[in-house]
Amino acid sequence: MTLTAVAPDGTSTARTPRQVWRRARGLLVALLVLVIAGVTFAAVRTGGQHGRLDPRSADRYGSRAVAELLGDRGITVRVVTTLDEATRAAGPGTTLLVAGPDVLTPHQQRRLHAAAHGSAGRTVLVAAGRPSVTTLAPGVQTRPSVPVTARPPGCDSSAALGAGTADMGGVRYRSDLAGSTGCYRADGLPTLLMLPGPRTGDTVLLGSPDILYNDRLDQQGNASLALQLLGSRSHLVWYLPSLDDPSASAHDTADGHPDDTDGGGGEGSEGETGFLALIPSGWLWGALQLGLAALLAAVWRGRRLGPLVTERLPVAIRASEATEGRARLYRKTGARARASAALRSAARTRIALLLGVAARDSHSPAVLLPAVAARLGTPHGSLHPLLFGPAPADDAALLLLTDQLDALEREVRTS
């Protein structure tokens, strides 16, 4: 026999539109907030923000400020993202800035060094670590990085002396090459190293990019130092290495060296550049949005439940059936203590009502027992084990307790 989902009065138990709305509105609100957050993030990311050390970016880690200052002085700033563009632009009247040289493959580093070495221009390597210095600046060794802080020039370079104290640090360099100049030393090693090149060319190794960031350009002598390092030629080519550059997958077969050999310079590349620096910014924003979605889902699922609401049941269940079902559960689990406590509590409540004892005192032996003893004319000491005694030891004792409570309640009712 099957039960139909119809209430006793013949009404259907299907959910009404109002009930459906109440159950689904939390999820809809969460989805709406997620959509609004996604649109907001997309709007924030749209515009002049491009990435770290990008001369087109106006955020705190961008470099638009220094690019605009150079433009005001008549220096053209051109952004390139491929190795072919960078090597073609190298020349005697050009400064080639390489942002993140450690990202370049050994093949790219050899090509870049060959183009820049004979160009008679200036090459600025920003935060070049061991993976790139070996190829791009032969004869130079790197030492562990130090924190960026205000440091004095400590050298006779006109650019450093003109700038004075600047926020320098990062990678430290060591070189025994003739004519090299080291400035802004930390523990005796320079964080700015200038190497002479053929003819009028030279190479500048900048230990950290902080003086080029928008939020640091107006501090110390950072602006002066950046303008002098990048403004010595009439053209500045700002090379931002890209992971999708076709030259990154090319193999240099002319000299018989595959891309994965760089004279031992590959060791420690992750420690120099950092893993997060290699992740495109879009993936980081995507992870942030997923985290926000997870947080909203947790808040939605963990919301506080409201007060209990009575609902019309599809079928009517007699009270005796519910009582028998609970009794079977108690018997199955052997919960005699819980069953006896329920029986005594119910009996005390009914007896207190018959005696006129307040409901709050129905479970107080000091109040209830004297009232029962006065009604029945018996000593209240004999009533204590019955109404407030220990749990029965077995099922037979539990049945006996039930009969005794019923008998006591009948006596109180008829007396």
C-alpha positions, 0 to 999 in steps of 0.5 A, a space after each residue: 500500500 502506498 501513501 499519496 502526497 495529499 493532506 487530510 483536507 484534500 489539498 496538494 502538498 506540492 510546493 507553492 511558488 512562494 515556498 520555492 522562492 524562499 528556498 532558492 533566494 539565498 542561492 540566487 543572491 549569492 550568484 548575483 553577488 558573484 556576478 557583480 564582483 566579477 564585473 567589478 573586478 573586470 572593470 578594475 582591471 580594464 584600462 591602464 593596468 598592464 603588469 609589474 614594471 610595465 611603463 604603461 601601467 599606473 598601479 603601484 608596481 607599474 612604471 608609467 611615471 618614469 616613462 612619462 618623465 623620460 618623455 618630457 625630456 624628449 626621450 622616446 619610450 617603446 615597449 616590446 615583448 618579443 626578442 626579435 623586436 628587442 634585438 632589432 631596436 638595439 643600436 648606438 642611440 638606444 638604451 635597451 632595458 630588459 625587465 626580468 632577464 631570468 625569464 629568458 631561455 639560454 637561447 634567448 640570452 645568447 641572442 640578446 647578448 650578441 645583439 647588445 654587445 656590438 650595438 654601442 648602446 646601453 643595456 640595463 638588466 633589471 634584477 638579473 640573477 645567476 640564470 642570466 648574468 652568466 650569459 648576459 654579463 660574462 665575468 660577473 658573479 651574483 650573491 644572495 639578495 638583500 632587502 631594499 632600503 635607502 643606501 648612499 652611492 658609495 662610488 664615483 659614478 656621476 649618475 649615482 653621485 647626482 642622485 645621492 641616496 636611493 632605495 637600492 638592494 636586491 641582487 648583489 654583484 661581484 666583478 673583477 673586470 677592468 673599468 667596472 663601477 659598483 655603487 650602493 653597496 650592501 655588505 661590501 658588494 654593489 647592488 648597482 654595477 656598470 660595466 664598460 662595453 665596446 666603443 661607447 656601449 655599456 651594461 648596467 646591472 640593477 639589483 632590484 626594480 624598486 626605483 622604477 616603481 610608481 610608488 617609489 619614484 618620488 622617494 629619496 633620489 630614485 627619480 634622478 637615478 632612474 632618469 640618468 640610467 635610462 636617459 643617457 640615449 635618445 631612445 629607450 626600448 623597454 623589453 618585457 619578456 613574454 612567455 608566448 614569444 616564439 623565440 622561447 621555443 627555438 633551439 640554437 643549433 649554430 653553436 651546438 648548444 641546446 637551450 637547456 645548457 647555460 654553463 650552470 646558470 640555471 640552478 636557482 632560477 626559481 629562487 631568484 625570480 620567484 614562482 609567483 612572478 612567472 604566473 600571468 596576472 589574469 590567473 591570480 585574479 581568477 584565483 581570487 574570484 574563485 576564493 570569493 565564490 567559495 567564501 560566499 558559498 560557505 556563508 550561504 550554506 552556513 547561515 543561521 536557521 530561523 525559528 521552527 515553522 509548523 507545516 501541515 503534514 501530508 498524512 496524520 500520525 496518531 500520538 500513540 504510534 509516535 509514542 510506541 515508535 520512540 519506546 521501541 527505539 529506547 528498547 533497542 538501544 537499552 536506554 532505560 535511564 533516558 526512558 525512566 527520566 522521561 516517565 518520571 518527568 511527565 508524571 511529576 508535571 501532571 501530579 504538580 498540576 493536580 496539586 496546584 504546584 507551580 510548573 517551575 517547582 514540579 521537578 523540585 523534591 523540596 516542593 513537590 514531595 511534601 505536597 504529595 505526602 500531605 495529599 495522600 497522608 504518607 511520609 514523603 521519604 517513601 515517595 522520593 525513590 519513586 519520583 526522583 530515584 535512580 534508573 531501573 536496572 532491567 526492563 522488568 524494573 522499568 515496567 514496574 516503575 511505570 505501573 507505580 507511577 500510574 498508580 500514584 497519579 490515580 491516587 492523587 487524582 482521586 484523593 
